[in-house]
Amino acid sequence: MLATVLCGCGSSASDAKPADGSAEAAADRTKFIMGIDPEYPPFSYLGDDGAYTGFDVEVCQAVCDYLGWELEVFGVNWDEKLVQLDSYECDCVWSGMTILDSMKEAGYVLSAPYYDNTQVLVVKSDSGLASSADLAGKDVAVQLGTSGEALLQDDLDELAATFGNIVTCDSFLKCFTELEGGGVDAVFVDMPVATSYVAEHEGLTIIDEALGAEQYGIAFRADDAELCAQVEEAVAALVENGTYAEIASNYPDIVNNLLFLAD
C-alpha cells in the first residue's frame, strides 16, 4: 500500500507588514507586496547578494517601476500561500504558480497564463532509473502544496500507487537534499526547477518523460479583479516595449515556454 511520509515541515513566512486593502484606489497605491516561494529557481529565489530575484521577481519589479509602486517581496509558506494571501500578508501570489480549477471555483482572481509547464522526475545519474515505470516500489519526494503533489493524488494516482512512499517536503531544495542524501530515489518536480537544479549539481539527471501539463499564472484575492487588470496591462506594456523579452533573455531555460514571447 502506498504510504506518505512527511519531511522538513514547519517553515513559515517571515514577518511582513499587512498588505494594503483591496478597496484602495489605484491612484493611492504606493506599495505592492509580491508573495513568492523563496526557493523556486529560476522564477523566485534568494540571490547571492541576499535579495530575492528570478524571472517572476524581475518582471514584477518592472511592473512596479512602470506603475510607480514600491515592490516588497514576501516569502510565503507554499502550502499556506492562499491563507496568507487571504490574510493580506501579500497582494498576490506570483511564483511559478499553477492555475487550478479549484482556485477559480473558490473565487480567486487569476491572471492570464504566461508559462506552459510539465512535471518531471529527477534521479541520480547512476541509479539506472530511466522511466516512471522503473520507480515501482521506490520512494519519491514532492513539495507540499504544489501541483505535482496534486497530480500524484489525482490524475497520476495510478502511477503514484506504484511508488513505495511519497515523501512530502516543504521546499524543492529539501526534496533534492533527500535525493542526494539517499533518502528517496526520485524527486517529482516542475521542469524549469529540475533543469535549473540539475545544471548546477553533478550526479543528477532528468528522466525524459513529461508528466502532466499545466500553466502558470498570478493569483489575487476575489475582490482584486481591478488590481489584476492593472498588473496585466503593465505586463502587456513591458512586452510591447521589449522589457519583458530583455528580462527573459536572462533565463534561457524557460524562454521557449513563455507564452507572451511565442511567435
N, C-alpha and C positions, 0 to 999 in steps of 0.2 A: 504493500500500500504506500502511496505517496505521502511523505511526511514533509512538513515545512519547519525549517529551523530559523530562528531569529538571531542575527548577529549585529553588533555595532550600533544599537539604537541609542536614542537619548540626546541627540543633538537638538539644539533649539535655536531660534532666531536670535540674533544679537539685539540689544536694546535699540529701539528706534522711536522717533517721535511719531505720534499718530498722524496718519495721512490727512490731508485737507478733506473737508466734507464734499460729497459728490455734488451737492447743490451749488457749490461755488461757481460764480460766473467765470467764464473763460478769461475775461479781461483782468480778473483779480488774481488768477493763479500765478504764483511765483515759484513754486516748487513742485517737482514730480518725483514720486517715490516708486522706483522700479523694483519689484520683487523678483529675485533670481535664485536659482540653485547655484551656490557659490563654488561647486565642484563639478562643473559641466562643460569642460572644454570641447570644442572651440567656441561655444556660444557664450559662456559665462564662467569666469574663474578668477582666482587671485593671481595677479601678475607678479613678476619678480620685484617690482617696486612697492609691493604691498597694497596696490589699488586694484579694484575689480576691473576686468577687461574682458574681451571676447567679442565675437561678431554682434550678438544682440546688444551688449552693453555699448559698443561703439555706435551702433545705429540709434539707440535710444539717446545717447549723448548728442548726436547730430540732430535728432528731433527736438530735443530740449533747446539746443542752440538756435535752431530755426524759429522756435516758438517763444524764445526769451525766457525759458524756465531754468531754474537751478535743478540739476539732477542729483538725487540721493539714491544710492544703490543699497538695497536691503536684502541680506541673505536669509531666505526662508528655510524652514524645515520642509523639505519637498513633500513629505507625507501629510503635512498640515497646511499646505500652501493656500488652499481655498478658505480655510478657517482664518488664517492670518489676513487674507485679502478682505474677508467679510468683517474682520475686526479693525479695519482701517490702518493696519500696520504698513500697508503699501497701497499704491493706486492701481497697480496691475500686477499680473504675473507674466513675465516675458523672459523666457529662458528655455528655448527648445521645448516648449510645452505642446503636447499633442492635443489637437482639437477632438473632443469626445462628445458623442451624442448625449451622454449622461449630464455633461456640463450645460449643454443647450437646454435640456429638459429641466434642469434645476434653475434656469433663468439667467445664467451668466451671459454677459455680452462678450462675444468672441470676434476678433478681427478676421479679416480675410486671411486665408492660409498664405504663408510665404516660403515654406520649405517642404519638399517631399522626403519622407524618411522611411527606412526599413529597419528591422531588428536583425541582429546577427549574433553568432556565438563566437566568443574568443576562447582559445585553448592554448596550452603550452605547445610550442613548435615540435617538441619531441614526444608528444603524447600519443601519436598515432591515430588521433581522432580526426576524421575528415568529413563527417556529416552529422546531422542531428540524430540520425539513427544509431550512430556509434555511441551516443550518450545514454543509451538504455542502462539503467542501474547506476548511473553516475550522478554526482552532486553538482548542481548548477546554482550560481548566485545571481540575484537580480535586485535592483534597487527598489525599496519601498515607495509606493505612491506613483510609480511610473506606468506608462502604457505597456512596457514589457511585462511587468507584474500582472497587469490586467489581461494581457493576451494569454499568458500562461494559465490564467484562471477561467478564460472564456474560449476564444476562438482556437487557441492552441492547447486546450486542456487535454486532448488525447496525446499529444506529444509530451506534455508535462507529466502525464500519468506514467510515462515510461522512465522518467528520471528516478533516481534513488531518493534524493532530497532536494527541495528547493530552499536555498539559504537566502533570506532577505536581509539586506543591509541598508543603512540609511544614507549611503552615498555610493557612487560608482567607484570611487577610489577604494573604499573598503571592500567592494566586490573584487576588485583587481588584487588587492592585498591578500584576500582569501585564496585567489587563484595562484598567485606567485608563491604563497606560503604552503601550498598543498592542501588547503582546507576544502577546496572544491575543484572540480575538473573542468569547469567552464563558467563563463560569465555571459549572461543574456543581456544585450545592451544595444543602444542606438548605434547605427552605423557610423555617424560622424565622431562620436565619442570613442568608439572602438578604433577607428582609423587614427585619430589623434594620439591615443594612448599607445597603441602598438608601434607607431612611428618613433616613439621616444623610449620604448622599453624592449630590449632584446629578449628573445626567447619566447615571444608570444606570436600567435598568428590568428587570422580571422578565417573561420570556415566559410567557404564560398557558397553560401546558401542564404538568400534573403527570406526572412520570415515575418510576414505581416507588413502591410503598407499603411502609412498614416501621414498626416500633415501637421506642421507646427503653426501655431497662431498665438495671439496675445489675449489674455483673459482679463475682463473688467467686471466690476460688480453690476448687478442687474439694472441699477438706475444710472449707469455711467455710459449710456449709448453716445451722448454728445462728446464725452471725453475720448471714447474710442474713435469717433469720427475725426476729431481733431488730430489725433496721432496718425491715423491712416492718411489723412490729407497731407500731413507733414512728410510722411514716408514717401508718398507719391511725388511730392516736390523734390525730395532727395534723389529719387530715381530719375526724375526729369533733368535735374541739373548735374547729374553724374556723381554726386557724393556717395550714393548707395553702391555704385559699381566700384568706386575707389576704395571704400571700406571692404567690400567683398574680395577685392584683389589681395588683401592681406590674409585671406583664408581660402587658399586654392582647393582644399579638400572638400569644400561644401559648395563651391560656385555652381557646379553643374546641376545641383538640386534646388537652387534658389529660384522660386517661381517668378519673381519680379525681374529676373535677368534672362528669362527664357526667350528664345528667338520667336 
